[in-house]
Amino acid sequence: MKWQMPIGVDNFFDIRSKYYYFVDKTDFIRQLIDGHSAVTLITRPRRFGKTLTLSMLEYFFFH
């Protein structure tokens, strides 16, 4: 099994099933859920993993 860098991959399921490296954002998701705020604005530079983080949230809650 050879691990790869997921350049351009923003789907959490694909990253987990195809042996890609990724930065685990589980703690960030926990803080987001425990924050109890009405609205959360995530501002980060491009290519910082916003779409992948939202894909992780979707995967955790709906699969």
mmCIF file as Biopython writes it, N, C-alpha, C and O atoms, coordinates in Angstrom:
data_model
#
loop_
_atom_site.group_PDB
_atom_site.id
_atom_site.type_symbol
_atom_site.label_atom_id
_atom_site.label_alt_id
_atom_site.label_comp_id
_atom_site.label_asym_id
_atom_site.label_entity_id
_atom_site.label_seq_id
_atom_site.pdbx_PDB_ins_code
_atom_site.Cartn_x
_atom_site.Cartn_y
_atom_site.Cartn_z
_atom_site.occupancy
_atom_site.B_iso_or_equiv
_atom_site.auth_seq_id
_atom_site.auth_asym_id
_atom_site.pdbx_PDB_model_num
ATOM 1   N N  . MET A ? 1  ? 0.844   -1.165 0.000  1.0 0.0 1  A 1 
ATOM 2   C CA . MET A ? 1  ? 0.000   0.000  0.000  1.0 0.0 1  A 1 
ATOM 3   C C  . MET A ? 1  ? 0.893   1.233  0.000  1.0 0.0 1  A 1 
ATOM 4   O O  . MET A ? 1  ? 1.778   1.360  0.846  1.0 0.0 1  A 1 
ATOM 5   N N  . LYS A ? 2  ? 0.664   2.141  -0.947 1.0 0.0 2  A 1 
ATOM 6   C CA . LYS A ? 2  ? 1.466   3.346  -1.063 1.0 0.0 2  A 1 
ATOM 7   C C  . LYS A ? 2  ? 0.584   4.567  -0.789 1.0 0.0 2  A 1 
ATOM 8   O O  . LYS A ? 2  ? -0.408  4.797  -1.481 1.0 0.0 2  A 1 
ATOM 9   N N  . TRP A ? 3  ? 0.960   5.344  0.227  1.0 0.0 3  A 1 
ATOM 10  C CA . TRP A ? 3  ? 0.210   6.545  0.585  1.0 0.0 3  A 1 
ATOM 11  C C  . TRP A ? 3  ? 0.557   7.681  -0.366 1.0 0.0 3  A 1 
ATOM 12  O O  . TRP A ? 3  ? 1.705   7.815  -0.791 1.0 0.0 3  A 1 
ATOM 13  N N  . GLN A ? 4  ? -0.445  8.505  -0.701 1.0 0.0 4  A 1 
ATOM 14  C CA . GLN A ? 4  ? -0.258  9.591  -1.662 1.0 0.0 4  A 1 
ATOM 15  C C  . GLN A ? 4  ? -0.741  10.906 -1.061 1.0 0.0 4  A 1 
ATOM 16  O O  . GLN A ? 4  ? -1.460  10.910 -0.062 1.0 0.0 4  A 1 
ATOM 17  N N  . MET A ? 5  ? -0.349  12.008 -1.664 1.0 0.0 5  A 1 
ATOM 18  C CA . MET A ? 5  ? -0.851  13.329 -1.290 1.0 0.0 5  A 1 
ATOM 19  C C  . MET A ? 5  ? -2.112  13.600 -2.101 1.0 0.0 5  A 1 
ATOM 20  O O  . MET A ? 5  ? -2.102  13.420 -3.319 1.0 0.0 5  A 1 
ATOM 21  N N  . PRO A ? 6  ? -3.191  14.024 -1.464 1.0 0.0 6  A 1 
ATOM 22  C CA . PRO A ? 6  ? -4.467  14.219 -2.161 1.0 0.0 6  A 1 
ATOM 23  C C  . PRO A ? 6  ? -4.583  15.600 -2.811 1.0 0.0 6  A 1 
ATOM 24  O O  . PRO A ? 6  ? -5.375  16.427 -2.358 1.0 0.0 6  A 1 
ATOM 25  N N  . ILE A ? 7  ? -3.825  15.854 -3.838 1.0 0.0 7  A 1 
ATOM 26  C CA . ILE A ? 7  ? -3.867  17.142 -4.522 1.0 0.0 7  A 1 
ATOM 27  C C  . ILE A ? 7  ? -5.194  17.270 -5.253 1.0 0.0 7  A 1 
ATOM 28  O O  . ILE A ? 7  ? -5.485  16.497 -6.167 1.0 0.0 7  A 1 
ATOM 29  N N  . GLY A ? 8  ? -6.001  18.254 -4.846 1.0 0.0 8  A 1 
ATOM 30  C CA . GLY A ? 8  ? -7.277  18.510 -5.496 1.0 0.0 8  A 1 
ATOM 31  C C  . GLY A ? 8  ? -8.429  17.620 -5.060 1.0 0.0 8  A 1 
ATOM 32  O O  . GLY A ? 8  ? -9.537  17.755 -5.580 1.0 0.0 8  A 1 
ATOM 33  N N  . VAL A ? 9  ? -8.199  16.714 -4.119 1.0 0.0 9  A 1 
ATOM 34  C CA . VAL A ? 9  ? -9.263  15.829 -3.635 1.0 0.0 9  A 1 
ATOM 35  C C  . VAL A ? 9  ? -9.906  16.490 -2.420 1.0 0.0 9  A 1 
ATOM 36  O O  . VAL A ? 9  ? -9.225  16.794 -1.440 1.0 0.0 9  A 1 
ATOM 37  N N  . ASP A ? 10 ? -11.226 16.714 -2.484 1.0 0.0 10 A 1 
ATOM 38  C CA . ASP A ? 10 ? -11.894 17.380 -1.370 1.0 0.0 10 A 1 
ATOM 39  C C  . ASP A ? 10 ? -13.041 16.552 -0.798 1.0 0.0 10 A 1 
ATOM 40  O O  . ASP A ? 10 ? -13.925 17.087 -0.128 1.0 0.0 10 A 1 
ATOM 41  N N  . ASN A ? 11 ? -13.026 15.258 -1.061 1.0 0.0 11 A 1 
ATOM 42  C CA . ASN A ? 11 ? -14.058 14.367 -0.559 1.0 0.0 11 A 1 
ATOM 43  C C  . ASN A ? 11 ? -13.445 13.458 0.504  1.0 0.0 11 A 1 
ATOM 44  O O  . ASN A ? 11 ? -12.525 12.693 0.215  1.0 0.0 11 A 1 
ATOM 45  N N  . PHE A ? 12 ? -13.955 13.542 1.732  1.0 0.0 12 A 1 
ATOM 46  C CA . PHE A ? 12 ? -13.397 12.787 2.851  1.0 0.0 12 A 1 
ATOM 47  C C  . PHE A ? 12 ? -13.452 11.275 2.605  1.0 0.0 12 A 1 
ATOM 48  O O  . PHE A ? 12 ? -12.499 10.565 2.924  1.0 0.0 12 A 1 
ATOM 49  N N  . PHE A ? 13 ? -14.546 10.785 2.049  1.0 0.0 13 A 1 
ATOM 50  C CA . PHE A ? 13 ? -14.666 9.345  1.781  1.0 0.0 13 A 1 
ATOM 51  C C  . PHE A ? 13 ? -13.575 8.876  0.822  1.0 0.0 13 A 1 
ATOM 52  O O  . PHE A ? 13 ? -12.974 7.823  1.039  1.0 0.0 13 A 1 
ATOM 53  N N  . ASP A ? 14 ? -13.312 9.647  -0.237 1.0 0.0 14 A 1 
ATOM 54  C CA . ASP A ? 14 ? -12.258 9.277  -1.183 1.0 0.0 14 A 1 
ATOM 55  C C  . ASP A ? 14 ? -10.894 9.246  -0.508 1.0 0.0 14 A 1 
ATOM 56  O O  . ASP A ? 14 ? -10.089 8.351  -0.766 1.0 0.0 14 A 1 
ATOM 57  N N  . ILE A ? 15 ? -10.637 10.215 0.349  1.0 0.0 15 A 1 
ATOM 58  C CA . ILE A ? 15 ? -9.341  10.270 1.029  1.0 0.0 15 A 1 
ATOM 59  C C  . ILE A ? 15 ? -9.162  9.070  1.949  1.0 0.0 15 A 1 
ATOM 60  O O  . ILE A ? 15 ? -8.081  8.483  1.991  1.0 0.0 15 A 1 
ATOM 61  N N  . ARG A ? 16 ? -10.197 8.698  2.680  1.0 0.0 16 A 1 
ATOM 62  C CA . ARG A ? 16 ? -10.108 7.563  3.591  1.0 0.0 16 A 1 
ATOM 63  C C  . ARG A ? 16 ? -10.024 6.227  2.857  1.0 0.0 16 A 1 
ATOM 64  O O  . ARG A ? 16 ? -9.347  5.307  3.317  1.0 0.0 16 A 1 
ATOM 65  N N  . SER A ? 17 ? -10.701 6.118  1.729  1.0 0.0 17 A 1 
ATOM 66  C CA . SER A ? 17 ? -10.743 4.820  1.050  1.0 0.0 17 A 1 
ATOM 67  C C  . SER A ? 17 ? -9.588  4.595  0.082  1.0 0.0 17 A 1 
ATOM 68  O O  . SER A ? 17 ? -9.348  3.459  -0.328 1.0 0.0 17 A 1 
ATOM 69  N N  . LYS A ? 18 ? -8.875  5.641  -0.290 1.0 0.0 18 A 1 
ATOM 70  C CA . LYS A ? 18 ? -7.803  5.497  -1.276 1.0 0.0 18 A 1 
ATOM 71  C C  . LYS A ? 18 ? -6.414  5.773  -0.711 1.0 0.0 18 A 1 
ATOM 72  O O  . LYS A ? 18 ? -5.477  6.015  -1.472 1.0 0.0 18 A 1 
ATOM 73  N N  . TYR A ? 19 ? -6.266  5.740  0.621  1.0 0.0 19 A 1 
ATOM 74  C CA . TYR A ? 19 ? -4.965  5.851  1.277  1.0 0.0 19 A 1 
ATOM 75  C C  . TYR A ? 19 ? -4.217  7.137  0.935  1.0 0.0 19 A 1 
ATOM 76  O O  . TYR A ? 19 ? -3.066  7.109  0.500  1.0 0.0 19 A 1 
ATOM 77  N N  . TYR A ? 20 ? -4.890  8.251  1.139  1.0 0.0 20 A 1 
ATOM 78  C CA . TYR A ? 20 ? -4.242  9.550  0.982  1.0 0.0 20 A 1 
ATOM 79  C C  . TYR A ? 20 ? -3.828  10.079 2.350  1.0 0.0 20 A 1 
ATOM 80  O O  . TYR A ? 20 ? -4.446  9.753  3.364  1.0 0.0 20 A 1 
ATOM 81  N N  . TYR A ? 21 ? -2.785  10.892 2.372  1.0 0.0 21 A 1 
ATOM 82  C CA . TYR A ? 21 ? -2.440  11.632 3.580  1.0 0.0 21 A 1 
ATOM 83  C C  . TYR A ? 21 ? -3.438  12.769 3.735  1.0 0.0 21 A 1 
ATOM 84  O O  . TYR A ? 21 ? -3.901  13.326 2.739  1.0 0.0 21 A 1 
ATOM 85  N N  . PHE A ? 22 ? -3.775  13.121 4.975  1.0 0.0 22 A 1 
ATOM 86  C CA . PHE A ? 22 ? -4.588  14.303 5.216  1.0 0.0 22 A 1 
ATOM 87  C C  . PHE A ? 22 ? -4.385  14.766 6.652  1.0 0.0 22 A 1 
ATOM 88  O O  . PHE A ? 22 ? -3.946  13.996 7.507  1.0 0.0 22 A 1 
ATOM 89  N N  . VAL A ? 23 ? -4.708  16.027 6.908  1.0 0.0 23 A 1 
ATOM 90  C CA . VAL A ? 23 ? -4.605  16.585 8.250  1.0 0.0 23 A 1 
ATOM 91  C C  . VAL A ? 23 ? -5.915  16.298 8.964  1.0 0.0 23 A 1 
ATOM 92  O O  . VAL A ? 23 ? -6.980  16.721 8.514  1.0 0.0 23 A 1 
ATOM 93  N N  . ASP A ? 24 ? -5.837  15.584 10.067 1.0 0.0 24 A 1 
ATOM 94  C CA . ASP A ? 24 ? -7.031  15.222 10.823 1.0 0.0 24 A 1 
ATOM 95  C C  . ASP A ? 24 ? -7.594  16.464 11.515 1.0 0.0 24 A 1 
ATOM 96  O O  . ASP A ? 24 ? -6.911  17.098 12.319 1.0 0.0 24 A 1 
ATOM 97  N N  . LYS A ? 25 ? -8.823  16.798 11.199 1.0 0.0 25 A 1 
ATOM 98  C CA . LYS A ? 25 ? -9.464  17.987 11.770 1.0 0.0 25 A 1 
ATOM 99  C C  . LYS A ? 25 ? -10.552 17.612 12.767 1.0 0.0 25 A 1 
ATOM 100 O O  . LYS A ? 25 ? -11.485 18.385 12.986 1.0 0.0 25 A 1 
ATOM 101 N N  . THR A ? 26 ? -10.443 16.440 13.369 1.0 0.0 26 A 1 
ATOM 102 C CA . THR A ? 26 ? -11.445 15.984 14.314 1.0 0.0 26 A 1 
ATOM 103 C C  . THR A ? 26 ? -11.559 16.929 15.504 1.0 0.0 26 A 1 
ATOM 104 O O  . THR A ? 26 ? -12.669 17.220 15.949 1.0 0.0 26 A 1 
ATOM 105 N N  . ASP A ? 27 ? -10.439 17.413 16.027 1.0 0.0 27 A 1 
ATOM 106 C CA . ASP A ? 27 ? -10.477 18.340 17.164 1.0 0.0 27 A 1 
ATOM 107 C C  . ASP A ? 27 ? -11.142 19.655 16.771 1.0 0.0 27 A 1 
ATOM 108 O O  . ASP A ? 27 ? -11.899 20.230 17.554 1.0 0.0 27 A 1 
ATOM 109 N N  . PHE A ? 28 ? -10.861 20.131 15.561 1.0 0.0 28 A 1 
ATOM 110 C CA . PHE A ? 28 ? -11.510 21.349 15.071 1.0 0.0 28 A 1 
ATOM 111 C C  . PHE A ? 28 ? -13.024 21.156 14.981 1.0 0.0 28 A 1 
ATOM 112 O O  . PHE A ? 28 ? -13.787 22.049 15.350 1.0 0.0 28 A 1 
ATOM 113 N N  . ILE A ? 29 ? -13.456 20.003 14.497 1.0 0.0 29 A 1 
ATOM 114 C CA . ILE A ? 29 ? -14.882 19.705 14.388 1.0 0.0 29 A 1 
ATOM 115 C C  . ILE A ? 29 ? -15.516 19.638 15.776 1.0 0.0 29 A 1 
ATOM 116 O O  . ILE A ? 29 ? -16.631 20.121 15.972 1.0 0.0 29 A 1 
ATOM 117 N N  . ARG A ? 30 ? -14.814 19.043 16.735 1.0 0.0 30 A 1 
ATOM 118 C CA . ARG A ? 30 ? -15.319 18.990 18.111 1.0 0.0 30 A 1 
ATOM 119 C C  . ARG A ? 30 ? -15.501 20.397 18.666 1.0 0.0 30 A 1 
ATOM 120 O O  . ARG A ? 30 ? -16.529 20.690 19.278 1.0 0.0 30 A 1 
ATOM 121 N N  . GLN A ? 31 ? -14.526 21.267 18.462 1.0 0.0 31 A 1 
ATOM 122 C CA . GLN A ? 31 ? -14.628 22.647 18.930 1.0 0.0 31 A 1 
ATOM 123 C C  . GLN A ? 31 ? -15.771 23.377 18.229 1.0 0.0 31 A 1 
ATOM 124 O O  . GLN A ? 31 ? -16.473 24.181 18.842 1.0 0.0 31 A 1 
ATOM 125 N N  . LEU A ? 32 ? -15.950 23.096 16.962 1.0 0.0 32 A 1 
ATOM 126 C CA . LEU A ? 32 ? -17.029 23.715 16.204 1.0 0.0 32 A 1 
ATOM 127 C C  . LEU A ? 32 ? -18.391 23.301 16.755 1.0 0.0 32 A 1 
ATOM 128 O O  . LEU A ? 32 ? -19.283 24.137 16.899 1.0 0.0 32 A 1 
ATOM 129 N N  . ILE A ? 33 ? -18.552 22.028 17.061 1.0 0.0 33 A 1 
ATOM 130 C CA . ILE A ? 33 ? -19.824 21.525 17.582 1.0 0.0 33 A 1 
ATOM 131 C C  . ILE A ? 33 ? -20.054 21.997 19.015 1.0 0.0 33 A 1 
ATOM 132 O O  . ILE A ? 33 ? -21.166 22.388 19.370 1.0 0.0 33 A 1 
ATOM 133 N N  . ASP A ? 34 ? -19.010 21.963 19.835 1.0 0.0 34 A 1 
ATOM 134 C CA . ASP A ? 34 ? -19.146 22.362 21.237 1.0 0.0 34 A 1 
ATOM 135 C C  . ASP A ? 34 ? -19.270 23.870 21.422 1.0 0.0 34 A 1 
ATOM 136 O O  . ASP A ? 34 ? -19.618 24.326 22.511 1.0 0.0 34 A 1 
ATOM 137 N N  . GLY A ? 35 ? -18.992 24.649 20.384 1.0 0.0 35 A 1 
ATOM 138 C CA . GLY A ? 35 ? -19.029 26.103 20.489 1.0 0.0 35 A 1 
ATOM 139 C C  . GLY A ? 35 ? -20.413 26.666 20.713 1.0 0.0 35 A 1 
ATOM 140 O O  . GLY A ? 35 ? -20.547 27.739 21.302 1.0 0.0 35 A 1 
ATOM 141 N N  . HIS A ? 36 ? -21.451 25.974 20.259 1.0 0.0 36 A 1 
ATOM 142 C CA . HIS A ? 36 ? -22.839 26.384 20.450 1.0 0.0 36 A 1 
ATOM 143 C C  . HIS A ? 36 ? -23.123 27.780 19.902 1.0 0.0 36 A 1 
ATOM 144 O O  . HIS A ? 36 ? -23.932 28.510 20.474 1.0 0.0 36 A 1 
ATOM 145 N N  . SER A ? 37 ? -22.487 28.154 18.831 1.0 0.0 37 A 1 
ATOM 146 C CA . SER A ? 37 ? -22.766 29.455 18.235 1.0 0.0 37 A 1 
ATOM 147 C C  . SER A ? 37 ? -23.847 29.308 17.163 1.0 0.0 37 A 1 
ATOM 148 O O  . SER A ? 37 ? -23.995 28.252 16.548 1.0 0.0 37 A 1 
ATOM 149 N N  . ALA A ? 38 ? -24.592 30.384 16.958 1.0 0.0 38 A 1 
ATOM 150 C CA . ALA A ? 38 ? -25.669 30.354 15.957 1.0 0.0 38 A 1 
ATOM 151 C C  . ALA A ? 38 ? -25.098 30.311 14.543 1.0 0.0 38 A 1 
ATOM 152 O O  . ALA A ? 38 ? -25.658 29.660 13.660 1.0 0.0 38 A 1 
ATOM 153 N N  . VAL A ? 39 ? -23.992 31.001 14.333 1.0 0.0 39 A 1 
ATOM 154 C CA . VAL A ? 39 ? -23.362 31.080 13.012 1.0 0.0 39 A 1 
ATOM 155 C C  . VAL A ? 39 ? -21.858 30.936 13.178 1.0 0.0 39 A 1 
ATOM 156 O O  . VAL A ? 39 ? -21.278 31.490 14.112 1.0 0.0 39 A 1 
ATOM 157 N N  . THR A ? 40 ? -21.230 30.202 12.282 1.0 0.0 40 A 1 
ATOM 158 C CA . THR A ? 40 ? -19.779 30.068 12.298 1.0 0.0 40 A 1 
ATOM 159 C C  . THR A ? 40 ? -19.233 30.453 10.935 1.0 0.0 40 A 1 
ATOM 160 O O  . THR A ? 40 ? -19.659 29.912 9.915  1.0 0.0 40 A 1 
ATOM 161 N N  . LEU A ? 41 ? -18.299 31.378 10.914 1.0 0.0 41 A 1 
ATOM 162 C CA . LEU A ? 41 ? -17.645 31.805 9.685  1.0 0.0 41 A 1 
ATOM 163 C C  . LEU A ? 41 ? -16.226 31.263 9.701  1.0 0.0 41 A 1 
ATOM 164 O O  . LEU A ? 41 ? -15.443 31.570 10.599 1.0 0.0 41 A 1 
ATOM 165 N N  . ILE A ? 42 ? -15.907 30.464 8.712  1.0 0.0 42 A 1 
ATOM 166 C CA . ILE A ? 42 ? -14.562 29.881 8.617  1.0 0.0 42 A 1 
ATOM 167 C C  . ILE A ? 42 ? -13.830 30.600 7.500  1.0 0.0 42 A 1 
ATOM 168 O O  . ILE A ? 42 ? -14.093 30.376 6.318  1.0 0.0 42 A 1 
ATOM 169 N N  . THR A ? 43 ? -12.913 31.461 7.888  1.0 0.0 43 A 1 
ATOM 170 C CA . THR A ? 43 ? -12.140 32.208 6.887  1.0 0.0 43 A 1 
ATOM 171 C C  . THR A ? 43 ? -10.701 31.710 6.919  1.0 0.0 43 A 1 
ATOM 172 O O  . THR A ? 43 ? -10.013 31.834 7.932  1.0 0.0 43 A 1 
ATOM 173 N N  . ARG A ? 44 ? -10.273 31.167 5.846  1.0 0.0 44 A 1 
ATOM 174 C CA . ARG A ? 44 ? -8.910  30.669 5.694  1.0 0.0 44 A 1 
ATOM 175 C C  . ARG A ? 44 ? -8.479  30.927 4.257  1.0 0.0 44 A 1 
ATOM 176 O O  . ARG A ? 44 ? -9.320  31.119 3.378  1.0 0.0 44 A 1 
ATOM 177 N N  . PRO A ? 45 ? -7.186  30.931 4.017  1.0 0.0 45 A 1 
ATOM 178 C CA . PRO A ? 45 ? -6.720  31.105 2.635  1.0 0.0 45 A 1 
ATOM 179 C C  . PRO A ? 45 ? -7.140  29.946 1.742  1.0 0.0 45 A 1 
ATOM 180 O O  . PRO A ? 45 ? -7.559  28.895 2.225  1.0 0.0 45 A 1 
ATOM 181 N N  . ARG A ? 46 ? -7.025  30.148 0.460  1.0 0.0 46 A 1 
ATOM 182 C CA . ARG A ? 46 ? -7.311  29.073 -0.492 1.0 0.0 46 A 1 
ATOM 183 C C  . ARG A ? 46 ? -6.404  27.885 -0.213 1.0 0.0 46 A 1 
ATOM 184 O O  . ARG A ? 46 ? -5.285  28.040 0.275  1.0 0.0 46 A 1 
ATOM 185 N N  . ARG A ? 47 ? -6.903  26.703 -0.528 1.0 0.0 47 A 1 
ATOM 186 C CA . ARG A ? 47 ? -6.162  25.439 -0.402 1.0 0.0 47 A 1 
ATOM 187 C C  . ARG A ? 47 ? -5.831  25.111 1.057  1.0 0.0 47 A 1 
ATOM 188 O O  . ARG A ? 47 ? -4.833  24.443 1.326  1.0 0.0 47 A 1 
ATOM 189 N N  . PHE A ? 48 ? -6.660  25.574 2.003  1.0 0.0 48 A 1 
ATOM 190 C CA . PHE A ? 48 ? -6.398  25.336 3.422  1.0 0.0 48 A 1 
ATOM 191 C C  . PHE A ? 48 ? -7.230  24.186 3.978  1.0 0.0 48 A 1 
ATOM 192 O O  . PHE A ? 48 ? -7.008  23.776 5.117  1.0 0.0 48 A 1 
ATOM 193 N N  . GLY A ? 49 ? -8.183  23.651 3.211  1.0 0.0 49 A 1 
ATOM 194 C CA . GLY A ? 49 ? -8.935  22.492 3.641  1.0 0.0 49 A 1 
ATOM 195 C C  . GLY A ? 49 ? -10.348 22.763 4.118  1.0 0.0 49 A 1 
ATOM 196 O O  . GLY A ? 49 ? -10.918 21.940 4.834  1.0 0.0 49 A 1 
ATOM 197 N N  . LYS A ? 50 ? -10.927 23.885 3.745  1.0 0.0 50 A 1 
ATOM 198 C CA . LYS A ? 50 ? -12.299 24.190 4.173  1.0 0.0 50 A 1 
ATOM 199 C C  . LYS A ? 50 ? -13.287 23.187 3.603  1.0 0.0 50 A 1 
ATOM 200 O O  . LYS A ? 50 ? -14.137 22.684 4.338  1.0 0.0 50 A 1 
ATOM 201 N N  . THR A ? 51 ? -13.201 22.887 2.333  1.0 0.0 51 A 1 
ATOM 202 C CA . THR A ? 51 ? -14.133 21.966 1.696  1.0 0.0 51 A 1 
ATOM 203 C C  . THR A ? 51 ? -13.971 20.563 2.261  1.0 0.0 51 A 1 
ATOM 204 O O  . THR A ? 51 ? -14.961 19.862 2.474  1.0 0.0 51 A 1 
ATOM 205 N N  . LEU A ? 52 ? -12.738 20.148 2.504  1.0 0.0 52 A 1 
ATOM 206 C CA . LEU A ? 52 ? -12.501 18.825 3.088  1.0 0.0 52 A 1 
ATOM 207 C C  . LEU A ? 52 ? -13.068 18.759 4.509  1.0 0.0 52 A 1 
ATOM 208 O O  . LEU A ? 52 ? -13.630 17.734 4.895  1.0 0.0 52 A 1 
ATOM 209 N N  . THR A ? 53 ? -12.933 19.824 5.286  1.0 0.0 53 A 1 
ATOM 210 C CA . THR A ? 53 ? -13.488 19.843 6.636  1.0 0.0 53 A 1 
ATOM 211 C C  . THR A ? 53 ? -15.005 19.714 6.596  1.0 0.0 53 A 1 
ATOM 212 O O  . THR A ? 53 ? -15.580 18.980 7.399  1.0 0.0 53 A 1 
ATOM 213 N N  . LEU A ? 54 ? -15.657 20.407 5.683  1.0 0.0 54 A 1 
ATOM 214 C CA . LEU A ? 54 ? -17.105 20.287 5.550  1.0 0.0 54 A 1 
ATOM 215 C C  . LEU A ? 54 ? -17.492 18.888 5.072  1.0 0.0 54 A 1 
ATOM 216 O O  . LEU A ? 54 ? -18.526 18.359 5.481  1.0 0.0 54 A 1 
ATOM 217 N N  . SER A ? 55 ? -16.684 18.295 4.222  1.0 0.0 55 A 1 
ATOM 218 C CA . SER A ? 55 ? -16.935 16.926 3.782  1.0 0.0 55 A 1 
ATOM 219 C C  . SER A ? 55 ? -16.807 15.956 4.959  1.0 0.0 55 A 1 
ATOM 220 O O  . SER A ? 55 ? -17.571 14.995 5.053  1.0 0.0 55 A 1 
ATOM 221 N N  . MET A ? 56 ? -15.840 16.203 5.865  1.0 0.0 56 A 1 
ATOM 222 C CA . MET A ? 56 ? -15.702 15.377 7.061  1.0 0.0 56 A 1 
ATOM 223 C C  . MET A ? 56 ? -16.942 15.499 7.942  1.0 0.0 56 A 1 
ATOM 224 O O  . MET A ? 56 ? -17.436 14.499 8.462  1.0 0.0 56 A 1 
ATOM 225 N N  . LEU A ? 57 ? -17.450 16.729 8.113  1.0 0.0 57 A 1 
ATOM 226 C CA . LEU A ? 57 ? -18.669 16.937 8.895  1.0 0.0 57 A 1 
ATOM 227 C C  . LEU A ? 57 ? -19.841 16.161 8.300  1.0 0.0 57 A 1 
ATOM 228 O O  . LEU A ? 57 ? -20.585 15.493 9.018  1.0 0.0 57 A 1 
ATOM 229 N N  . GLU A ? 58 ? -19.993 16.257 7.000  1.0 0.0 58 A 1 
ATOM 230 C CA . GLU A ? 58 ? -21.068 15.538 6.317  1.0 0.0 58 A 1 
ATOM 231 C C  . GLU A ? 58 ? -20.934 14.033 6.538  1.0 0.0 58 A 1 
ATOM 232 O O  . GLU A ? 58 ? -21.916 13.351 6.833  1.0 0.0 58 A 1 
ATOM 233 N N  . TYR A ? 59 ? -19.723 13.526 6.395  1.0 0.0 59 A 1 
ATOM 234 C CA . TYR A ? 59 ? -19.481 12.093 6.557  1.0 0.0 59 A 1 
ATOM 235 C C  . TYR A ? 59 ? -19.794 11.647 7.986  1.0 0.0 59 A 1 
ATOM 236 O O  . TYR A ? 59 ? -20.417 10.603 8.179  1.0 0.0 59 A 1 
ATOM 237 N N  . PHE A ? 60 ? -19.371 12.422 8.991  1.0 0.0 60 A 1 
ATOM 238 C CA . PHE A ? 60 ? -19.598 12.061 10.386 1.0 0.0 60 A 1 
ATOM 239 C C  . PHE A ? 60 ? -21.084 12.046 10.736 1.0 0.0 60 A 1 
ATOM 240 O O  . PHE A ? 60 ? -21.536 11.166 11.468 1.0 0.0 60 A 1 
ATOM 241 N N  . PHE A ? 61 ? -21.848 13.009 10.221 1.0 0.0 61 A 1 
ATOM 242 C CA . PHE A ? 61 ? -23.249 13.138 10.623 1.0 0.0 61 A 1 
ATOM 243 C C  . PHE A ? 61 ? -24.214 12.311 9.782  1.0 0.0 61 A 1 
ATOM 244 O O  . PHE A ? 61 ? -25.272 11.928 10.282 1.0 0.0 61 A 1 
ATOM 245 N N  . PHE A ? 62 ? -23.892 12.026 8.540  1.0 0.0 62 A 1 
ATOM 246 C CA . PHE A ? 62 ? -24.867 11.412 7.640  1.0 0.0 62 A 1 
ATOM 247 C C  . PHE A ? 62 ? -24.489 10.032 7.115  1.0 0.0 62 A 1 
ATOM 248 O O  . PHE A ? 62 ? -25.233 9.460  6.319  1.0 0.0 62 A 1 
ATOM 249 N N  . HIS A ? 63 ? -23.350 9.482  7.540  1.0 0.0 63 A 1 
ATOM 250 C CA . HIS A ? 63 ? -22.976 8.144  7.045  1.0 0.0 63 A 1 
ATOM 251 C C  . HIS A ? 63 ? -22.733 7.209  8.191  1.0 0.0 63 A 1 
ATOM 252 O O  . HIS A ? 63 ? -22.408 6.041  7.977  1.0 0.0 63 A 1 
#
